[in-house]
């Protein structure tokens, strides 16, 4: 299997609105290359977009564990937890993401939304 070609195909699936198809292509790539953060991130996003929130959370926690300074992984983990109805847990990750990259309006909006849900 040509992993790079499969990754490119998965990216096309994801960008064309088929996150489930993308995830199917990405799963064996992550298995073959578990340290590849870009592949793992796209897999997590594919799971998030297809409402496979438990799977998205697992991939995002792995990314955060491997690189605690990955603000985007913290943000998407926070959004995943929020979407799963776990706003209190989401708040921590959204705060971390915003603290690392406060110029990002999406981070600010998500943080404010969750803060409004659980209180500051």
C-alpha positions as CSV (number, residue, x, y, z in Angstrom):
1,X,0.0,0.0,0.0
2,X,1.3,3.4,-0.9
3,X,0.6,5.3,2.3
4,X,1.1,8.8,0.8
5,X,-1.3,8.1,-2.0
6,X,-3.8,6.7,0.4
7,X,-3.4,9.8,2.6
8,X,-4.0,12.0,-0.5
9,X,-7.1,10.0,-1.3
10,X,-8.4,10.3,2.3
11,X,-7.8,14.1,2.1
12,X,-9.9,14.2,-1.1
13,X,-12.7,12.2,0.6
14,X,-12.7,14.5,3.6
15,X,-12.7,17.7,1.6
16,X,-15.5,16.4,-0.6
17,X,-17.7,15.8,2.4
18,X,-17.2,12.1,3.0
19,X,-15.5,11.9,6.4
20,X,-16.5,8.3,6.9
21,X,-14.8,7.3,3.7
22,X,-11.7,9.3,4.7
23,X,-11.6,7.6,8.1
24,X,-11.7,4.1,6.5
25,X,-8.7,5.1,4.4
26,X,-6.8,6.7,7.3
27,X,-7.2,4.0,9.9
28,X,-4.7,1.6,8.4
29,X,-2.3,4.5,7.8
30,X,-2.4,5.5,11.5
31,X,-1.8,1.8,12.3
32,X,1.2,1.7,10.1
33,X,2.5,5.1,11.1
34,X,1.3,5.8,14.7
35,X,3.7,8.7,15.1
36,X,2.4,10.7,12.1
37,X,0.5,13.5,13.7
38,X,-0.9,14.9,10.4
39,X,-2.5,11.6,9.6
40,X,-3.9,11.1,13.1
41,X,-5.3,14.7,13.1
42,X,-7.1,14.1,9.8
43,X,-8.5,10.9,11.2
44,X,-9.7,12.7,14.4
45,X,-11.3,15.4,12.3
46,X,-12.9,12.7,10.1
47,X,-14.4,11.0,13.2
48,X,-15.6,14.4,14.5
49,X,-17.3,15.3,11.3
50,X,-19.0,11.9,11.1
51,X,-20.1,12.1,14.8
52,X,-17.9,9.3,15.9
53,X,-17.1,11.3,19.0
54,X,-15.5,8.5,21.1
55,X,-13.1,7.7,18.3
56,X,-12.3,11.3,17.7
57,X,-11.6,11.8,21.4
58,X,-9.2,8.9,21.5
59,X,-7.2,10.2,18.6
60,X,-7.2,13.7,19.9
61,X,-6.1,12.6,23.4
62,X,-3.2,10.7,21.8
63,X,-2.2,13.9,19.9
64,X,-2.4,16.0,23.1
65,X,-0.4,13.3,25.1
66,X,2.3,13.2,22.4
67,X,2.4,17.0,22.0
68,X,0.9,19.0,24.8
69,X,1.6,22.3,22.9
70,X,-0.6,21.3,19.9
71,X,-3.2,24.0,20.3
72,X,-5.3,22.7,17.4
73,X,-5.6,19.3,19.0
74,X,-6.7,20.9,22.3
75,X,-9.3,23.0,20.4
76,X,-10.8,20.0,18.5
77,X,-10.7,17.9,21.6
78,X,-12.6,20.6,23.5
79,X,-15.1,20.8,20.6
80,X,-15.5,17.1,20.6
81,X,-16.1,17.0,24.4
82,X,-18.6,19.9,24.0
83,X,-20.4,18.1,21.3
84,X,-20.6,15.0,23.4
85,X,-22.3,17.0,26.2
86,X,-19.2,17.2,28.4
87,X,-18.8,20.9,28.5
88,X,-17.0,21.0,31.8
89,X,-14.3,18.7,30.4
90,X,-14.2,20.7,27.2
91,X,-13.5,24.0,29.0
92,X,-10.0,23.0,30.0
93,X,-8.9,22.2,26.5
94,X,-10.6,25.2,24.9
95,X,-8.8,27.4,27.5
96,X,-5.5,25.8,26.7
97,X,-6.0,26.3,23.0
98,X,-7.0,29.9,23.4
99,X,-4.1,30.7,25.7
100,X,-1.7,29.3,23.1
101,X,-3.3,31.0,20.1
102,X,-5.5,33.9,21.3
103,X,-5.6,35.5,17.8
104,X,-7.9,32.7,16.5
105,X,-11.5,33.8,16.5
106,X,-12.8,30.2,16.3
107,X,-11.0,29.5,19.5
108,X,-12.4,32.6,21.2
109,X,-16.0,31.8,20.1
110,X,-15.8,28.2,21.2
111,X,-14.4,29.1,24.6
112,X,-16.9,31.8,25.2
113,X,-19.8,29.5,24.2
114,X,-18.7,26.8,26.6
115,X,-17.9,29.3,29.4
116,X,-21.5,30.5,29.0
117,X,-22.8,27.0,29.3
118,X,-20.9,26.0,32.4
119,X,-20.1,29.4,33.9
120,X,-16.6,30.7,34.4
